Amino acid sequence: MIIMNNAVTNVSIIKDFLVEIQFQDGFKVRIDLKKYLNKGFAKELLDRNKFEKIFIEDGGGLAWPNGFDICPNFLRELADKTLPKI
């Protein structure tokens, strides 16, 4: 059995591109994802209608129907550097 404490278990959009995520270990944080959407096919997610289709993929990261994803380990690194923690 693989333990994935960095897996995201819940995500909600707070405002614009600010999301609140909760990890499997219960840790919650808000992260503004806008600066990660400025290159390649991620740019189309700057359209709010497309960004709002965010979901949690099987591996515990965040993903969108266009194929763009953000891995849970990277999200946890961001979370550990980001305030406020909830």
C-alpha positions as YAML, in Angstrom:
chain: A
units: angstrom
residues:
- id: 1
  name: MET
  ca: [0.00, 0.00, 0.00]
- id: 2
  name: ILE
  ca: [1.32, 3.42, -0.98]
- id: 3
  name: ILE
  ca: [0.73, 6.26, 1.48]
- id: 4
  name: MET
  ca: [0.21, 9.58, -0.28]
- id: 5
  name: ASN
  ca: [0.05, 12.29, 2.41]
- id: 6
  name: ASN
  ca: [0.58, 14.86, -0.32]
- id: 7
  name: ALA
  ca: [-2.55, 13.77, -2.18]
- id: 8
  name: VAL
  ca: [-5.20, 16.47, -2.45]
- id: 9
  name: THR
  ca: [-8.56, 15.33, -1.08]
- id: 10
  name: ASN
  ca: [-10.57, 18.52, -1.57]
- id: 11
  name: VAL
  ca: [-10.32, 21.62, -3.74]
- id: 12
  name: SER
  ca: [-12.53, 24.67, -3.99]
- id: 13
  name: ILE
  ca: [-12.19, 27.95, -5.83]
- id: 14
  name: ILE
  ca: [-12.25, 30.89, -3.45]
- id: 15
  name: LYS
  ca: [-11.88, 33.82, -5.86]
- id: 16
  name: ASP
  ca: [-10.35, 34.29, -9.29]
- id: 17
  name: PHE
  ca: [-7.50, 31.73, -9.38]
- id: 18
  name: LEU
  ca: [-7.18, 31.35, -5.61]
- id: 19
  name: VAL
  ca: [-7.99, 27.81, -4.55]
- id: 20
  name: GLU
  ca: [-8.28, 26.21, -1.16]
- id: 21
  name: ILE
  ca: [-6.88, 22.72, -1.08]
- id: 22
  name: GLN
  ca: [-6.87, 20.09, 1.60]
- id: 23
  name: PHE
  ca: [-4.30, 17.32, 1.67]
- id: 24
  name: GLN
  ca: [-4.85, 13.75, 2.81]
- id: 25
  name: ASP
  ca: [-3.23, 14.51, 6.17]
- id: 26
  name: GLY
  ca: [-5.84, 17.25, 6.83]
- id: 27
  name: PHE
  ca: [-3.54, 20.20, 6.10]
- id: 28
  name: LYS
  ca: [-5.39, 23.08, 4.35]
- id: 29
  name: VAL
  ca: [-3.97, 26.05, 2.48]
- id: 30
  name: ARG
  ca: [-4.97, 28.65, -0.10]
- id: 31
  name: ILE
  ca: [-2.80, 29.02, -3.19]
- id: 32
  name: ASP
  ca: [-3.13, 31.46, -6.09]
- id: 33
  name: LEU
  ca: [-2.51, 29.36, -9.19]
- id: 34
  name: LYS
  ca: [-2.59, 32.21, -11.74]
- id: 35
  name: LYS
  ca: [1.20, 32.46, -12.12]
- id: 36
  name: TYR
  ca: [1.37, 28.78, -13.08]
- id: 37
  name: LEU
  ca: [-1.06, 29.24, -15.96]
- id: 38
  name: ASN
  ca: [1.01, 31.52, -18.19]
- id: 39
  name: LYS
  ca: [2.66, 29.08, -20.61]
- id: 40
  name: GLY
  ca: [1.66, 26.57, -23.24]
- id: 41
  name: PHE
  ca: [-1.73, 24.95, -23.09]
- id: 42
  name: ALA
  ca: [-2.11, 26.02, -19.45]
- id: 43
  name: LYS
  ca: [-2.80, 29.55, -20.77]
- id: 44
  name: GLU
  ca: [-6.30, 28.53, -21.86]
- id: 45
  name: LEU
  ca: [-7.11, 28.05, -18.15]
- id: 46
  name: LEU
  ca: [-6.91, 31.82, -17.71]
- id: 47
  name: ASP
  ca: [-10.45, 31.65, -19.09]
- id: 48
  name: ARG
  ca: [-12.46, 31.34, -15.87]
- id: 49
  name: ASN
  ca: [-15.01, 28.99, -17.43]
- id: 50
  name: LYS
  ca: [-12.20, 26.55, -18.23]
- id: 51
  name: PHE
  ca: [-10.36, 27.07, -14.92]
- id: 52
  name: GLU
  ca: [-13.51, 26.26, -12.97]
- id: 53
  name: LYS
  ca: [-13.46, 22.71, -14.39]
- id: 54
  name: ILE
  ca: [-10.66, 21.86, -11.95]
- id: 55
  name: PHE
  ca: [-10.78, 18.37, -10.44]
- id: 56
  name: ILE
  ca: [-8.63, 16.01, -8.40]
- id: 57
  name: GLU
  ca: [-6.95, 13.36, -10.53]
- id: 58
  name: ASP
  ca: [-6.39, 9.77, -9.44]
- id: 59
  name: GLY
  ca: [-2.82, 10.53, -8.35]
- id: 60
  name: GLY
  ca: [-4.00, 13.21, -5.93]
- id: 61
  name: GLY
  ca: [-3.00, 16.25, -7.97]
- id: 62
  name: LEU
  ca: [-5.10, 18.96, -9.56]
- id: 63
  name: ALA
  ca: [-6.12, 18.63, -13.19]
- id: 64
  name: TRP
  ca: [-8.31, 20.07, -15.94]
- id: 65
  name: PRO
  ca: [-10.05, 18.49, -18.92]
- id: 66
  name: ASN
  ca: [-7.48, 19.98, -21.33]
- id: 67
  name: GLY
  ca: [-4.81, 17.70, -19.83]
- id: 68
  name: PHE
  ca: [-2.94, 20.25, -17.72]
- id: 69
  name: ASP
  ca: [-2.18, 19.04, -14.22]
- id: 70
  name: ILE
  ca: [-0.21, 20.00, -11.13]
- id: 71
  name: CYS
  ca: [1.32, 17.16, -9.12]
- id: 72
  name: PRO
  ca: [0.51, 16.85, -5.42]
- id: 73
  name: ASN
  ca: [4.17, 17.00, -4.33]
- id: 74
  name: PHE
  ca: [4.62, 20.38, -6.04]
- id: 75
  name: LEU
  ca: [1.37, 21.61, -4.46]
- id: 76
  name: ARG
  ca: [2.60, 20.56, -1.02]
- id: 77
  name: GLU
  ca: [5.88, 22.42, -1.57]
- id: 78
  name: LEU
  ca: [3.87, 25.52, -2.48]
- id: 79
  name: ALA
  ca: [1.60, 25.00, 0.52]
- id: 80
  name: ASP
  ca: [4.54, 24.82, 2.90]
- id: 81
  name: LYS
  ca: [5.76, 28.20, 1.58]
- id: 82
  name: THR
  ca: [2.36, 29.89, 1.37]
- id: 83
  name: LEU
  ca: [0.42, 31.83, 3.98]
- id: 84
  name: PRO
  ca: [-2.17, 31.92, 5.37]
- id: 85
  name: LYS
  ca: [-2.53, 28.36, 6.50]
- id: 86
  name: ILE
  ca: [-6.03, 27.52, 7.63]
...
